Amino acid sequence: MKRISLPIAFLLASLFVPVTQANDDPEHLIQSCQELVDIYAKRDQQRLLAGVATGLSEALRAGYCMGVVDEYRRRYECATDDWFTQAQRVAEMPVSFGPRTSVDELLEMSCEI
């Protein structure tokens, strides 16, 4: 059996973060989605080395974004094609936008664009 590296294991474990836990900190969601997009960009550039080059805190933030977006998509219909497109849209929002909105509003906006 292959061993899964620790960052990937935490990433997988954090996929199931419910949206209700995320409602307090929209800035954290934006930063987490930025981390997720960066990890995927590294993966495309470096292929297999992206998992090794990804630190634990990066993996946790990326997993948080993935879990929140996935949970939102389970409960609400979204105009975007897939979860990653929605995560990219959240990541494109300026962090300074966070204090003026909620996580649910960010997710709703990222769904409609």
ABEGO torsion letter per residue (X at the ends): XBBBBAAAAAAAAAAABBAAAAAABAAAAAAAAAAAAAAAAAAAAAEAAAAAABBAAAAAAAAAAAAAAAAAAAABBBABABAAAAAAAAAABBAAAAAABBAAAAAAAAAAX
